[in-house]
Amino acid sequence: MTDSLILYRTLIEFVWQNGVRFHDLRCLITFVWAISGLLLSQQIHLSQWMLYRPGPAKAASKERQLARWLHNAKISPSQVYGPLIRAVLRTWAGQRLYLALDSSVLWNRFALVRLALIYRGRALPLSWIVLTSQSATVAFTDYKMILEQAACLLPDDCQVVLLADRGFVDVKLFRLARDLGWSFRVRLKQDIWVYRAHKPRTKVGRLMPAKGQALLLHKVWLTEQWFGPVYLVLAHVQTPDGYQPWAIVSDEPTELHTLTEYSWRFDIEENFLDDKSAGFKVESSEIRQPQALSRLFLILATATLYLVNSGVAVVTTRQRHQIDTHWHRGLSYLQLGWRWVRHALSHGKRLFTSLWLRAGPDPEPVFASKKQAAQPVASLSAIRLLI
């Protein structure tokens, strides 16, 4: 049996047993062959993907079939992907989940807005939308639906914390999070108005404390719409790019740990990097239609989920040293999963079909070197609180 057929059968079992369905069985088959081609070719070229699909049909015919799949209006990414995420999170009831909202620009023509679950140094896509836009800043009305879609996927009784950067500062977003029962940690722009009891209004930038200090403000109101009461923490935080002023708004009382929580938002940027230069190389795609791109990201999201799941399985079953030369884990779970696929196919070993993604802290955090391990995303040491 060829490697491509082994991988195809593994993936078809993985998605089928976790609830992935299409209106037409042929769409499911094309979908899984697309993921197989992506993982084996390590690039986004439909002509390359079809090289791994067996059958008597000509290569051009196979490529046209996949192109028709990407432009098939009957395929709804949220409906296809939703059952898979529900299966992943089935045992996560009662857990505290951190969701990151962010956007990425493609070819200066499209903006991908994604909501993802922060998970062990990476982010697992939950929902997304592709918009025609040259800017990463998009209107709330354009991406509201992906938040509502994600809310329907999450297990009961979980505690959700939404993380977002300055481009998503919008009172309407805060209100929706509140209506959904979510908490939020969002970085504010420096020109946002802050209203405090018995004090004149001021802008966020004027409240920023000196380096080495953090200011906590409880029960304040934001913008001329007087949204609140909310809580702020302001500090200059040391990041790999140097000191940066962070002003984080939260619906819950703030502390230094609020800054740490917000720093986990950067894990979704690693997810975007996996989409681009560090992984799937999506920018090499020639697709230039928003709905088709959204279906392409359905393929990428499912591939991401499978690879991270395989990476977690490799670590859990103590087989990491067969594919990772680092003494401590030096590769992301996605890269471990990708290496395992290649290793298993070349050595006749088993590919994983069961779900291994579990809630809780990472038992084996990643770092590529001791120097990197000593430089966290955000350094909060030696910060003195001002309350």
Secondary structure, DSSP 8 states (H G I E B T S, - for coil): --HHHHHHHHHHHHHHHTT---SSHHHHHHHHHHHHHHHHH-S--HHHHGGG--SSS-HHHHHHHHHHHHT-TT--HHHHHHHHHHHHTTT-TT-EEEEEEEEEEETTTEEEEEEEEEETTEEEEEEEEEEE-SSS---HHHHHHHHHHHHTTS-TT-EEEEEE-GGG--HHHHHHHHHHT-EEEEE--TT-EEE-TTS--EEHHHH---TTEEEEEEEEEETTTTEEEEEEEEEEEEETTEEEEEEEEESS---HHHHHHHHGGGHHHHHHHHHTTTTT-GGG-----HHHHHHHHHHHHHHHHHHHHHHHHHHHTT-GGGT---SS--S-HHHHHHHHHHHHHHHT-----S----SS--SS---SSHHHHTS-SSB-TT-EEE-
